[in-house]
Amino acid sequence: MTTTEQHSAVEELLHRTLATHKSMFLATAGSDGSWVSGVYFAEDGPHTLVLVLEERGRTLKAIRENPEVALVVSTGSPMEPFLQARGTAVVVEGAEDEAVRQHLVAKVPEVAPFLATPIRTVKVSVPSWRVTDIPNGWLPGKDFSA
């Protein structure tokens, strides 16, 4: 497989994995220590994810203190393709907030009830992904950058 073919295969698996997963694990670190949450998300291209977080929750508090996050998009089984990354999270406001909500509900309709609760919308910029597919020999995983 040529480098170009491999890059295309990695990109295809990245897009497919993001599209077929509604939730991910989001890790943060703030004054309360390290924390991992399961969150619904939608992708806005391969390098931006959008989500909502509980306004009074530990995850949002940590992001406000330290916007650097880590994430995993996975079924939980290492024998199925999975994604890992680090990113930077920002809380969004106004028209951008509404756009995030609409985009998220379009992908994950079951998130709609959460939007009526005290939540904040967040965008996560992901400059580089690690795409792992053990059955196809991608261990270590393949990197995919912006």
C-alpha positions as CSV (number, residue, x, y, z in Angstrom):
1,M,0.0,0.0,0.0
2,T,1.4,3.4,-1.0
3,T,1.7,6.2,1.5
4,T,-1.2,8.0,-0.3
5,E,-3.4,4.9,-0.2
6,Q,-2.6,4.4,3.5
7,H,-3.4,8.0,4.3
8,S,-6.7,7.6,2.4
9,A,-7.5,4.4,4.3
10,V,-6.8,6.1,7.7
11,E,-8.9,9.1,6.8
12,E,-11.8,6.8,5.6
13,L,-11.7,4.9,8.9
14,L,-11.5,8.1,10.9
15,H,-14.6,9.5,9.2
16,R,-16.5,6.2,9.4
17,T,-15.7,5.8,13.1
18,L,-16.8,9.4,13.9
19,A,-20.0,9.0,11.9
20,T,-21.0,5.7,13.5
21,H,-20.4,6.7,17.2
22,K,-22.8,9.0,19.1
23,S,-20.7,9.1,22.2
24,M,-17.2,9.2,23.4
25,F,-15.1,9.3,26.5
26,L,-13.7,12.8,27.4
27,A,-10.9,13.2,29.9
28,T,-10.2,16.5,31.7
29,A,-7.9,17.6,34.5
30,G,-8.7,20.6,36.8
31,S,-8.4,21.6,40.4
32,D,-10.7,18.6,41.4
33,G,-8.2,16.2,39.7
34,S,-8.5,14.0,36.6
35,W,-11.9,13.0,35.4
36,V,-13.4,11.0,32.5
37,S,-17.0,11.5,31.3
38,G,-19.1,9.8,28.6
39,V,-20.6,12.5,26.4
40,Y,-22.6,12.7,23.2
41,F,-20.9,14.4,20.3
42,A,-21.2,15.4,16.7
43,E,-18.3,16.0,14.3
44,D,-18.0,19.2,12.3
45,G,-15.3,17.8,10.0
46,P,-12.6,15.5,11.3
47,H,-10.9,18.1,13.4
48,T,-13.8,19.7,15.3
49,L,-16.2,18.0,17.7
50,V,-19.3,19.6,19.3
51,L,-21.0,18.5,22.5
52,V,-23.0,19.7,25.5
53,L,-22.0,19.5,29.2
54,E,-23.8,20.0,32.4
55,E,-23.3,23.6,33.5
56,R,-22.5,22.7,37.1
57,G,-20.6,19.5,36.3
58,R,-17.0,18.5,37.1
59,T,-16.1,18.2,33.4
60,L,-17.1,21.8,32.4
61,K,-15.4,23.1,35.6
62,A,-12.2,21.4,34.6
63,I,-12.4,22.7,31.0
64,R,-12.8,26.3,32.2
65,E,-9.7,25.8,34.3
66,N,-7.7,23.8,31.8
67,P,-9.0,23.6,28.2
68,E,-6.7,20.7,27.2
69,V,-8.7,17.4,27.0
70,A,-8.1,13.9,25.8
71,L,-10.7,11.7,24.2
72,V,-11.5,8.2,23.0
73,V,-14.1,7.3,20.4
74,S,-14.7,3.5,20.8
75,T,-17.1,0.7,21.4
76,G,-14.9,-0.2,24.4
77,S,-13.4,-3.2,22.6
78,P,-9.8,-2.9,21.5
79,M,-10.5,-5.4,18.8
80,E,-12.8,-2.9,17.0
81,P,-11.4,0.3,15.4
82,F,-11.0,3.2,17.8
83,L,-9.8,6.8,17.9
84,Q,-7.7,8.6,20.4
85,A,-6.8,12.3,20.5
86,R,-5.9,15.3,22.5
87,G,-7.7,18.6,21.9
88,T,-8.6,22.0,23.1
89,A,-12.1,22.7,24.4
90,V,-13.9,26.0,24.3
91,V,-17.4,27.0,25.6
92,V,-19.3,28.7,22.8
93,E,-22.0,31.3,23.0
94,G,-24.8,33.0,21.0
95,A,-25.5,32.0,17.5
96,E,-22.6,29.4,17.6
97,D,-24.3,27.9,20.7
98,E,-27.5,27.4,18.8
99,A,-25.7,26.0,15.8
100,V,-23.9,23.4,18.0
101,R,-27.3,22.4,19.6
102,Q,-28.9,21.9,16.1
103,H,-25.9,20.0,14.8
104,L,-25.8,17.7,17.8
105,V,-29.6,16.9,17.8
106,A,-29.3,16.1,14.0
107,K,-26.8,13.4,14.8
108,V,-28.0,12.3,18.3
109,P,-31.8,13.0,18.6
110,E,-31.8,11.4,22.1
111,V,-29.8,14.4,23.4
112,A,-32.8,16.8,22.9
113,P,-34.1,16.4,26.5
114,F,-30.6,17.5,27.9
115,L,-30.9,20.8,26.0
116,A,-33.7,21.9,28.3
117,T,-31.5,21.5,31.3
118,P,-28.7,23.8,32.5
119,I,-26.0,22.9,29.9
120,R,-23.3,24.7,28.0
121,T,-22.2,24.0,24.4
122,V,-18.5,23.1,23.8
123,K,-16.3,22.8,20.7
124,V,-13.3,20.6,20.8
125,S,-10.5,21.3,18.3
126,V,-8.6,18.1,17.5
127,P,-5.4,18.7,15.6
128,S,-4.3,15.1,15.3
129,W,-5.9,11.7,15.7
130,R,-4.5,8.2,16.5
131,V,-6.5,5.7,14.5
132,T,-6.2,2.1,15.7
133,D,-7.4,-1.0,13.9
134,I,-5.8,-4.1,15.5
135,P,-7.4,-6.7,13.2
136,N,-5.9,-4.9,10.2
137,G,-2.5,-4.5,11.8
138,W,-2.7,-0.9,12.8
139,L,-0.9,-1.3,16.1
140,P,0.5,1.1,16.9
141,G,-2.3,3.2,15.4
142,K,-1.8,5.5,12.5
143,D,-1.7,9.3,12.9
144,F,-4.0,11.6,11.0
145,S,-3.3,15.3,11.3
146,A,-5.0,18.5,10.1
